[in-house]
Amino acid sequence: MKTYQTGNIRNVVLLGSSKSGKTTLSEAMMYEGKVIDRRGTVEAKNTISDNTEIEQINQRSIYSTPLYTEFMDNKLNIMDTPGADDFIGGVISSFKVCDSGILVVNAQQGVEVGTEIFARYADTYKMPVVVAVNQLDAEKASWENTIDSLREAFGNKVVLVQFPVAVGAGFNGFIDVLTMKMYTFTDDNGTRVEADIPDQFKAQADEVLAALTEMAAESDEALMEKYFDAGELSREEIEKGLNLGFLQGSIMPTFCISARKDIGVKKLMEFMINVAPSPAQDNEPTKDGKSIPCSADGPTSIFIFKNALEQHLGDVAYFKVMSGKLTEGMDLINAENGNKERISQIFAVAGKKREKVSEMVAGDIGCTVKLKTVKSNQTLCAPGQDIIYEPIVYPQAKYRTAIKAVDEKDEEKLGEILNKAAAEDPTYIVQYAKELKQTILSGQGEQHINILKWQINNINKMEVEFMAPRISYRETITKVAAANYRHKKQSGGAGQFGEVHLLLEPYVEGAPQNNRFKVDGKEMVLNIKSKEEYTMDWGGKLEFYNCIVGGAIDARFMPAILKGIMEKMEEGPLTGSYARDIRVYVYDGKMHPVDSNEISFKLAARNAFKEAFRNAGPKIMEPICNIEIMVPGEYMGDVMSDLQGRRAMIEGMSSVKGFEVLKARVPLAELYKYSTTLSSLTSGRASFTMEMAEYQQVPADVQEKLLKAYQEEEKDE
């Protein structure tokens, strides 16, 4: 393969819902570029991109796959992405390295939730997108219904460049209004015949051309002025306006194709080569707010957007050359940790097909092997350069589960496997929750999690089990209470003695310091000698006041008292959850000249704190999540009913481009396997996002259940 210059590279991401035909389209594109001489099919499990065992079992894309084709003396890098929201991580990483997108729409389904989701992401990343209406050869295909759904979703941005002459089993050609020609396909290998537009289609072609001309004119003031004066534009002017509108994101040029029969694929590729932006138009933002031009003349830098462990190759790092030239044998520096990495080999990537090259220039995408310490989202650059590109920002996890090895002896190995998986796919989040005494695995959905389970079972040969994760509750108090505790132990020789009197009150941000209290009808006035304030690792505050007078407790024992209190806050008195937002006043106690020591006062403080806490109007607080659900209108009632059973608080409803958008606040405890339930309720047509919002007090009946459950757990122990 020759070295392609930056201006002759196009980086394109294929977007669309599952079963829209992205993988089939990528096969046709590689076939047209003669990278492959035979097109595979998903059903036959012989495609270039869906080449892993688990993808072939499921017959769909699970990972984003870098591909390439050579066409019109240009290199077209293609990212074939998953269509399910569960695997959105691969889509997001593809946005980082691509400059334009092809939104593939199934003509049998029209716009689906996934279509809308990916279009929104494209809009967020300011990526121009063309629409490819696929599967027009299918029995249930409808061009009119699909275009209607596109216009309902995206408005007048949808501009027809082509329209089919027939739909269904008879689909074998289309009218292209840019050329004002009809293209008929004589076989399933992209062989086409160009002809004049038949009379029965001329009126429709003129109408489509007029709409295209008007939209093209709106992209440029000079074109608009000429259009108003002359009432028409030349083909060159239409193409200029179309190009401008596409790059601005105000136009979504729409094509008709059958990827399976290779109909219209070449025209689509021609458009991407002629109109889609090259990386040369990029300025890549860096972490420190600067930007680096994507130019072969700059210093060498590459961005790692994907890592994978592959059989026979080991660790594979997929990269985009962000600036300069990358050559075999080049030494680069990991800008984050200062480690030197040698680029021993460079490959152009077409799924499982790799072609060794000696050089790649700015804008190109490839892979390398045997890097020592490189992870996704890291930058490698030439020595002496200090370049760190903005990292990929992945969406919040939507699914949580606890995971453990069936055989306890495998726990350490399981931890290594999970950490490796999270390095390869950053949308996996692995945490050992000390508070919960569980390893918590989070991801984008149950499918996403189950894929990892399959890998652990079948590749790592380890049995694991999932279970409902415990909830990170928080405990606090609502009123003032006091307690004292004497720890006394005598077992021959030196004994243990410590007595602590303390008072608790709720901590409220900004509330003034207090030294007068009323406890059990008695007035208490404390002499505050010192104050220590701590921000807890799990949120909230502890204020610790030393109010000891008369030497009742030596100052040397105060750290032990504080330690005892903190230990009990780490394992709260109600449910063993973290306690927060408390003021503690230690105001009295007793000690023994011989038997008092640090352990005695630590234990006395723990128990006094526990007793006072339970008398201080204790309450349990639970994590509340903000969720946003996008759902077709016909399923709205079912979704609402389900939310009501989850103690949800509905905060708003709106309509967006043919879908209902529902915003609610829901306790995290009620969201276990919610993605699965939502998919079941809506036949897979809804999607949602969630993020942690705050802690709120649980209802009284829920608190009672939690207290009983914890008491039973303590009995069992």
C-alpha positions in Angstrom: 0.0 0.0 0.0 1.2 3.5 -0.8 1.5 6.3 1.7 -1.6 8.4 1.5 -1.2 12.1 2.2 -3.5 13.9 4.6 -5.6 15.6 1.9 -6.3 12.2 0.4 -7.7 10.5 3.5 -11.3 10.4 4.6 -12.2 9.1 8.1 -15.9 8.0 8.1 -17.9 6.3 10.9 -20.9 4.1 10.0 -23.8 4.8 12.4 -27.2 3.2 12.7 -29.4 0.9 14.7 -28.8 -2.9 14.9 -29.8 -4.7 11.7 -29.6 -1.5 9.7 -26.9 -3.1 7.5 -23.7 -1.2 8.5 -21.4 -4.3 8.4 -22.9 -5.3 5.0 -22.3 -1.8 3.7 -18.7 -1.9 4.9 -18.2 -5.1 3.0 -19.5 -3.5 -0.2 -17.2 -0.5 0.3 -14.2 -2.7 0.7 -15.2 -4.7 -2.3 -15.6 -1.6 -4.4 -12.0 -0.5 -3.4 -10.7 -4.0 -4.2 -9.4 -4.5 -0.6 -11.4 -7.7 -0.7 -12.4 -9.8 -3.7 -15.4 -11.4 -2.1 -18.1 -9.9 0.1 -19.0 -11.8 3.2 -22.4 -11.8 5.0 -23.3 -11.6 8.7 -25.4 -14.7 8.3 -22.5 -16.7 6.8 -20.2 -15.4 9.6 -17.5 -14.5 7.2 -17.4 -10.6 7.2 -14.2 -8.7 7.7 -15.4 -6.6 10.6 -17.6 -8.9 12.7 -14.8 -11.4 13.1 -14.8 -12.4 16.8 -16.5 -15.5 18.0 -19.0 -13.7 20.2 -20.0 -11.4 17.3 -20.6 -14.4 15.0 -22.6 -16.1 17.7 -24.8 -13.1 18.1 -24.7 -12.1 14.4 -24.2 -8.4 15.1 -21.4 -5.9 15.8 -20.3 -5.7 19.4 -17.0 -3.9 18.9 -16.1 -1.0 16.7 -13.9 -2.2 13.9 -11.4 -0.1 11.9 -11.5 -0.8 8.2 -10.2 0.8 5.1 -10.7 0.9 1.4 -8.9 2.5 -1.5 -11.1 4.4 -3.9 -10.6 7.3 -6.5 -6.9 7.5 -5.4 -7.9 8.2 -1.9 -7.9 6.1 1.3 -11.2 5.8 3.0 -10.9 4.7 6.7 -14.2 3.3 7.9 -15.3 2.6 11.5 -18.0 -0.1 11.6 -19.7 0.5 14.9 -22.3 -1.5 17.0 -25.9 -0.6 16.6 -27.0 -1.3 20.2 -26.8 1.4 22.8 -25.2 -1.2 25.2 -22.0 -0.9 23.1 -22.0 2.9 22.7 -18.3 3.1 23.9 -17.1 1.9 20.5 -19.2 4.5 18.8 -17.9 7.4 21.0 -14.3 6.4 20.4 -15.0 6.4 16.7 -16.3 10.0 16.8 -12.9 11.0 18.2 -11.0 9.8 15.1 -13.5 10.4 12.3 -14.5 13.6 10.5 -17.9 12.6 9.0 -20.5 9.9 9.3 -22.9 7.8 7.3 -26.2 7.3 9.1 -27.6 4.0 7.8 -31.3 3.7 8.1 -33.3 0.4 7.6 -36.0 1.1 5.0 -38.2 -1.4 6.6 -38.1 0.4 10.0 -37.5 4.0 9.3 -36.0 6.1 12.1 -35.5 4.0 15.2 -34.5 5.1 18.7 -30.9 4.1 17.9 -31.0 6.3 14.7 -32.0 9.3 16.8 -29.4 8.6 19.5 -26.5 8.4 17.0 -27.6 11.5 15.2 -27.7 13.4 18.5 -24.1 12.2 19.2 -23.1 13.4 15.7 -24.7 16.8 16.4 -22.8 17.0 19.8 -19.5 16.3 18.1 -20.4 18.6 15.2 -19.9 15.9 12.7 -21.5 16.2 9.3 -23.7 13.2 8.4 -25.1 11.7 5.2 -28.1 9.4 5.3 -28.0 6.0 3.5 -31.5 4.5 3.3 -30.6 0.8 3.1 -32.4 -2.5 2.4 -34.7 -0.9 -0.3 -34.7 -4.4 -1.8 -36.5 -5.9 1.2 -40.1 -7.0 0.9 -41.4 -4.6 3.6 -39.2 -1.6 2.5 -40.9 1.8 2.1 -39.1 4.7 0.7 -41.9 7.2 1.4 -42.4 6.1 5.1 -38.7 6.2 5.7 -38.3 9.7 4.3 -41.3 10.9 6.3 -39.8 9.5 9.5 -36.4 11.1 8.7 -38.1 14.5 8.1 -40.1 14.2 11.3 -36.9 13.5 13.2 -34.5 15.9 11.5 -36.7 18.4 9.8 -35.7 20.1 6.5 -32.1 19.1 7.0 -33.0 15.9 5.1 -32.3 16.6 1.4 -32.8 14.0 -1.3 -29.9 13.5 -3.7 -31.5 10.3 -5.1 -34.8 8.5 -5.2 -35.5 4.8 -6.1 -37.4 3.9 -9.3 -38.9 0.8 -7.5 -38.8 -0.5 -4.0 -38.9 -4.1 -2.7 -37.8 -7.2 -4.6 -37.7 -5.1 -7.8 -35.3 -2.5 -6.5 -32.5 -2.3 -9.0 -31.9 1.4 -9.6 -32.4 5.1 -8.7 -32.6 8.6 -10.1 -29.6 10.8 -9.2 -30.7 14.5 -9.4 -27.2 15.9 -9.2 -26.3 14.2 -12.5 -30.0 14.0 -13.7 -29.4 10.4 -14.7 -30.9 7.1 -14.0 -28.6 4.3 -12.8 -29.7 0.7 -13.2 -27.8 -2.2 -11.7 -27.5 -5.4 -13.7 -26.0 -7.7 -11.1 -25.2 -7.9 -7.3 -21.7 -6.7 -7.7 -22.2 -3.0 -8.4 -22.3 -3.1 -12.1 -24.3 -0.1 -13.3 -25.7 1.3 -16.5 -26.2 5.1 -16.8 -29.2 6.3 -18.8 -31.4 9.4 -19.3 -34.3 9.8 -16.9 -37.4 8.1 -18.3 -40.4 10.4 -18.9 -42.5 9.0 -16.1 -39.9 10.1 -13.5 -39.0 13.5 -15.0 -41.6 15.5 -13.0 -40.5 13.9 -9.7 -36.8 14.4 -10.6 -37.5 18.1 -11.3 -39.3 18.5 -8.0 -36.5 16.8 -6.0 -33.9 18.9 -7.8 -35.8 22.1 -7.0 -35.8 21.2 -3.3 -32.1 20.4 -3.4 -31.3 23.6 -5.2 -33.2 25.7 -2.7 -31.4 24.0 0.2 -28.0 24.4 -1.5 -28.7 28.1 -2.1 -29.4 28.7 1.6 -25.9 27.5 2.5 -24.3 30.6 0.9 -25.3 34.2 0.6 -24.0 34.6 -2.9 -25.7 31.5 -4.1 -29.0 32.6 -2.4 -28.8 36.0 -4.2 -28.2 34.3 -7.6 -31.0 31.9 -6.9 -33.4 34.7 -6.2 -32.4 36.6 -9.3 -32.2 33.7 -11.8 -34.5 31.1 -10.2 -31.9 28.4 -10.8 -28.3 27.3 -10.1 -25.8 25.5 -12.2 -24.8 21.9 -11.3 -21.5 23.2 -10.0 -23.2 25.8 -7.9 -25.6 23.3 -6.5 -22.7 21.0 -5.6 -20.9 23.9 -4.0 -23.9 24.8 -1.8 -24.5 21.1 -1.0 -20.9 20.8 0.1 -21.1 23.9 2.3 -24.4 22.9 3.9 -23.1 19.4 4.6 -19.9 20.7 6.3 -22.0 23.2 8.3 -24.3 20.4 9.4 -27.4 22.2 8.0 -27.9 19.5 5.3 -28.2 15.7 5.5 -27.8 14.5 1.9 -29.9 11.4 1.5 -29.0 8.4 -0.7 -30.8 5.2 -1.6 -28.8 1.9 -1.4 -28.9 -1.9 -1.1 -25.7 -2.8 0.6 -26.5 -6.5 0.1 -26.8 -6.1 -3.7 -24.1 -3.4 -3.9 -26.6 -0.9 -5.3 -25.7 2.8 -4.9 -22.6 2.1 -2.8 -20.2 3.5 -5.3 -22.2 6.7 -5.6 -22.2 7.1 -1.9 -18.4 6.5 -1.8 -17.9 9.1 -4.6 -19.8 11.6 -2.6 -17.7 11.0 0.6 -14.5 11.4 -1.3 -15.6 14.6 -3.1 -17.5 16.2 -0.3 -16.6 14.8 3.2 -13.9 16.8 5.0 -10.3 15.5 5.1 -8.3 15.4 8.3 -6.3 18.3 6.9 -9.2 20.6 7.9 -8.9 19.5 11.6 -7.3 21.3 14.5 -7.1 18.7 17.3 -7.8 20.2 20.8 -5.3 19.4 23.6 -5.9 19.0 27.3 -4.3 22.4 28.0 -6.7 24.2 25.8 -4.5 24.5 22.7 -4.9 22.9 19.3 -2.6 21.1 17.0 -3.1 21.3 13.2 -3.5 17.9 11.5 -0.6 18.3 9.2 2.3 16.1 8.1 4.7 19.0 8.6 4.1 19.1 12.4 5.7 17.1 15.2 4.8 13.5 15.3 1.9 12.6 17.7 -0.6 9.8 17.8 -3.7 9.2 19.9 -4.6 5.7 21.1 -8.4 5.3 20.8 -8.7 1.6 21.3 -6.8 -1.3 22.9 -7.5 -5.0 22.4 -5.9 -8.3 23.3 -5.9 -10.4 20.1 -5.0 -14.0 19.5 -1.5 -14.5 17.9 -0.8 -10.7 18.2 -1.1 -10.0 21.9 -1.9 -6.4 22.9 -2.9 -4.3 19.9 -3.1 -0.5 20.1 -5.2 1.3 17.5 -4.3 4.9 16.8 -4.8 8.0 14.7 -1.8 10.0 13.6 -2.8 13.4 14.9 0.2 15.3 13.5 3.5 14.7 11.7 4.6 11.4 10.2 4.8 8.0 11.9 7.5 5.6 10.7 8.6 2.1 11.7 11.3 2.1 14.4 10.3 5.5 15.7 10.6 6.2 19.4 7.8 8.1 21.0 7.1 9.3 24.5 3.9 8.6 26.5 3.0 12.2 27.4 1.1 11.1 30.5 3.8 8.9 32.2 7.0 9.8 30.4 7.6 6.2 29.2 9.4 5.6 25.9 7.6 3.4 23.4 9.1 2.1 20.2 6.8 1.7 17.2 8.2 -1.5 15.9 5.5 -2.2 13.3 2.7 -0.2 11.6 -0.4 -1.8 10.1 -3.2 -0.5 7.9 -6.3 -2.2 9.4 -9.3 -3.8 7.7 -10.8 -5.8 10.5 -8.9 -9.1 10.8 -6.9 -8.2 7.6 -3.7 -6.3 8.3 -1.3 -4.8 5.8 2.2 -3.8 7.0 3.2 -0.3 6.0 6.4 1.6 6.7 4.8 5.0 7.2 1.6 6.8 8.0 1.0 10.6 7.9 -1.3 12.9 9.9 -4.9 11.9 9.7 -4.4 8.2 9.0 -5.6 5.4 11.2 -3.8 2.2 11.9 -2.5 -0.1 14.6 0.7 -1.3 16.2 1.7 -4.0 18.7 4.0 -4.7 21.6 3.6 -1.3 23.3 4.6 -1.6 27.0 2.3 0.6 29.1 -0.1 2.3 26.7 -3.8 2.5 27.3 -6.8 4.0 25.5 -7.1 7.8 25.7 -3.3 8.3 25.8 -1.1 10.4 23.6 2.3 9.4 22.2 4.5 12.1 20.8 8.0 12.9 19.6 10.6 13.4 22.3 10.7 17.0 23.5 7.0 17.6 22.7 4.5 18.0 25.5 1.2 17.1 23.7 -1.8 15.5 25.4 -5.0 15.4 23.4 -8.4 15.8 25.0 -9.5 12.4 26.1 -12.6 10.6 25.0 -15.5 11.3 27.4 -17.7 8.2 27.7 -21.3 8.2 28.9 -22.2 7.3 32.5 -22.8 3.7 33.3 -26.5 2.6 33.3 -26.2 -1.0 34.7 -24.7 -2.2 37.9 -24.1 -5.7 39.2 -22.1 -7.4 41.8 -19.7 -10.0 40.5 -17.7 -12.8 42.2 -15.9 -15.9 41.2 -17.7 -19.2 41.9 -14.4 -20.6 43.3 -13.0 -18.2 45.9 -9.5 -19.1 44.9 -10.1 -17.3 41.6 -11.0 -13.9 43.1 -7.5 -12.4 42.6 -7.4 -13.6 39.0 -10.9 -12.3 38.4 -9.8 -8.8 39.6 -7.0 -8.9 37.0 -9.4 -10.0 34.2 -11.9 -7.2 35.1 -9.2 -4.5 35.2 -7.9 -5.7 31.8 -11.4 -5.6 30.4 -11.9 -2.0 31.7 -8.6 -1.0 30.1 -9.8 -2.3 26.7 -13.3 -0.9 27.1 -13.5 2.1 29.4 -17.3 1.9 29.5 -16.7 -1.0 31.9 -16.3 0.4 35.5 -14.8 -1.9 38.1 -14.8 -1.0 41.8 -14.3 -2.9 44.9 -16.7 -1.3 47.3 -15.2 -1.6 50.8 -18.5 -0.3 52.3 -20.6 -2.9 50.4 -18.0 -5.7 50.6 -18.7 -6.4 46.9 -16.9 -6.0 43.6 -19.2 -3.8 41.6 -19.2 -4.1 37.8 -20.9 -1.3 35.9 -21.6 -1.0 32.2 -24.0 0.3 29.6 -26.6 -2.5 29.9 -27.2 -6.1 30.6 -26.1 -7.2 27.1 -22.8 -5.3 27.7 -22.2 -7.0 31.0 -23.2 -10.4 29.6 -20.6 -10.1 26.8 -17.9 -9.8 29.5 -19.3 -12.8 31.3 -19.1 -14.8 28.2 -15.5 -13.8 27.7 -14.6 -14.8 31.3 -16.4 -18.1 31.0 -15.2 -19.1 27.5 -11.8 -17.4 27.0 -10.5 -17.2 30.6 -12.2 -20.5 31.6 -13.6 -19.1 34.9 -17.1 -19.4 36.3 -18.5 -16.2 37.8 -21.9 -15.2 39.1 -23.8 -12.0 39.2 -26.0 -10.7 42.0 -27.9 -7.6 42.9 -25.4 -5.0 44.2 -25.9 -3.6 47.7 -26.8 0.1 47.9 -24.4 2.7 49.2 -26.8 4.2 51.8 -25.7 7.1 54.0 -26.6 7.6 57.7 -27.1 10.8 59.6 -29.0 12.4 62.4 -31.8 14.9 62.8 -31.5 16.1 66.4 -29.2 16.5 69.5 -28.5 13.5 71.7 -25.9 12.7 74.3 -24.4 9.4 75.6 -21.6 8.1 77.6 -19.8 4.7 77.7 -17.3 3.2 80.1 -14.9 0.6 78.7 -13.5 -1.5 81.5 -11.6 -4.8 81.2 -9.5 -6.6 83.7 -7.7 -9.9 82.9 -4.7 -10.1 85.2 -2.0 -7.6 85.2 -2.7 -4.3 83.4 -6.4 -3.8 82.6 -8.3 -1.4 80.2 -10.2 1.6 81.3 -11.7 4.5 79.5 -14.9 6.5 79.8 -16.2 9.0 77.3 -19.1 11.4 77.4 -20.1 13.0 74.1 -22.9 14.9 72.5 -24.0 14.8 68.8 -25.9 17.3 66.7 -26.5 17.5 62.9 -24.0 19.3 60.8 -25.5 21.8 58.5 -23.4 23.7 56.0 -23.0 27.3 57.1 -24.7 26.8 60.5 -23.0 28.7 63.3 -21.0 27.0 66.0 -23.0 26.2 69.1 -22.1 25.6 72.8 -25.6 25.6 74.4 -27.8 22.5 74.2 -30.9 21.1 75.7 -30.8 17.3 76.2 -33.6 15.4 77.8 -35.0 18.6 79.2 -31.6 19.7 80.8 -29.6 22.7 79.7 -25.9 22.0 78.8 -23.3 24.6 78.3 -20.0 23.3 76.9 -16.6 25.0 77.0 -15.1 24.5 73.5 -11.3 24.3 73.6 -10.6 23.2 70.0 -12.3 22.3 66.8 -11.3 19.9 64.0 -13.1 19.6 60.7 -13.0 16.7 58.3 -14.4 16.1 54.8 -15.3 12.4 54.6 -14.1 10.4 51.6 -17.7 9.3 51.1 -19.2 12.8 51.2 -20.3 15.0 54.0 -18.5 16.4 57.0 -17.4 15.6 60.6 -16.8 18.4 63.1 -14.9 17.2 66.2 -15.0 19.5 69.3 -12.8 19.0 72.4 -14.8 20.4 75.3 -12.8 18.6 78.1 -12.2 20.7 81.2 -10.3 20.0 84.4 -8.2 17.3 82.9 -10.9 14.6 83.0 -9.3 13.0 79.9 -5.6 13.7 78.9 -5.1 15.4 75.6 -3.0 12.4 74.5 -6.2 10.3 74.3 -8.2 12.7 72.1 -6.8 11.2 68.8 -7.9 7.7 69.9 -11.4 9.1 70.7 -11.5 10.7 67.3 -10.3 7.4 65.7 -13.0 5.4 67.4 -15.7 7.9 66.2 -14.4 7.8 62.6 -14.3 4.0 62.6 -18.0 3.9 63.6 -18.8 6.5 61.0 -17.2 4.2 58.4 -19.6 1.4 59.6 -22.7 3.3 60.6 -24.8 2.2 63.6 -28.0 1.6 61.6 -27.1 -0.4 58.5 -23.3 -0.5 58.4 -23.3 2.3 55.8 -21.2 5.4 55.9 -22.3 8.1 58.4 -22.0 11.8 57.5 -22.8 15.4 58.5 -22.3 15.2 62.2 -20.9 17.4 64.9 -19.4 15.6 67.9 -18.7 17.3 71.2 -16.5 15.3 73.7 -17.2 17.1 77.0 -16.4 14.7 79.8 -15.0 11.3 80.8 -12.8 9.5 83.2 -9.5 7.8 83.1 -7.3 5.5 85.3 -3.8 6.3 86.1 -2.6 2.8 85.2 -5.2 1.0 83.1 -6.2 3.8 80.7 -4.7 3.5 77.2 -5.5 4.4 73.6 -7.5 1.3 72.8 -9.7 1.8 75.8 -10.7 5.3 74.8 -11.2 4.3 71.1 -13.6 1.5 72.1 -15.4 3.8 74.6 -15.8 6.5 72.0 -17.1 4.0 69.4 -19.8 2.7 71.8 -20.8 6.2 73.1 -21.1 7.4 69.5 -23.2 4.4 68.6 -25.6 5.0 71.5 -25.9 8.7 71.0 -26.4 8.2 67.2 -29.4 5.9 67.7 -31.0 8.5 70.0 -30.4 11.4 67.7 -33.3 10.9 65.3 -31.2 8.8 62.9 -32.2 8.6 59.3 -31.0 6.6 56.3 -30.3 8.4 53.1 -30.3 6.8 49.7 -28.7 7.7 46.3 -31.1 9.3 43.9 -30.5 9.2 40.1 -31.6 11.5 37.4 -32.8 9.5 34.4 -33.9 10.6 31.0 -35.9 8.2 28.8 -36.5 8.5 25.1 -39.5 6.4 24.2 -41.9 6.1 21.3 -45.3 7.6 22.2 -47.2 4.3 22.1 -45.1 2.9 25.0 -45.3 5.9 27.2 -48.1 4.6 29.4 -46.3 1.3 30.2 -43.1 3.2 31.0 -44.9 5.6 33.3 -46.6 2.8 35.1 -43.4 0.9 35.6 -41.7 4.1 37.0 -44.5 4.6 39.5 -43.7 1.2 41.0 -40.1 2.3 41.4 -40.8 5.3 43.7 -40.0 7.6 40.8 -40.7 11.3 40.9 -41.6 12.5 37.4 -40.0 15.9 36.7 -40.9 16.6 33.1 -42.2 15.3 29.8 -41.6 16.7 26.3 -41.7 15.6 22.7 -38.6 15.6 20.5 -38.7 14.6 16.8 -41.2 11.8 17.1 -40.3 10.5 20.5 -41.4 11.3 24.0 -38.7 12.4 26.5 -39.4 11.6 30.1 -37.3 13.0 33.0 -37.5 11.5 36.4 -35.7 11.1 39.7 -35.5 7.5 40.8 -33.8 5.8 43.8 -30.8 3.8 42.7 -32.1 0.8 44.7 -35.0 0.6 42.2 -33.0 0.7 39.1 -31.4 -2.8 39.1 -31.8 -4.3 35.7 -33.9 -1.3 34.6 -32.3 -1.3 31.1 -33.6 -4.9 30.6 -37.1 -4.0 31.8 -37.2 -0.9 29.6 -36.2 -2.9 26.6 -38.8 -5.5 27.3 -41.6 -2.9 27.8 -40.8 -1.1 24.5 -39.6 -4.0 22.3 -36.1 -2.5 22.4 -37.2 0.9 21.0 -36.5 3.0 24.1 -33.2 4.3 25.4 -32.2 6.1 28.6 -29.4 7.8 30.4 -28.8 8.1 34.1 -26.5 10.0 36.5 -26.1 10.2 40.2 -27.9 13.3 41.6 -27.9 13.4 45.4 -28.8 11.6 48.6 -32.3 11.9 50.0 -34.0 10.4 53.1 -35.7 7.1 52.5 -39.4 6.7 53.3 -40.2 5.5 56.8 -41.4 2.0 55.6 -38.2 1.6 53.6 -36.1 2.6 56.5 -37.8 0.0 58.7 -37.2 -2.7 56.2 -33.5 -1.8 56.0 -33.1 -1.8 59.7 -34.7 -5.2 60.1 -32.6 -6.6 57.3 -29.4 -5.4 58.9 -30.4 -6.8 62.3 -31.0 -10.2 60.7 -27.6 -10.0 58.9 -25.9 -9.2 62.2 -27.6 -12.2 63.9 -26.4 -14.5 61.1 -22.8 -13.3 61.6 
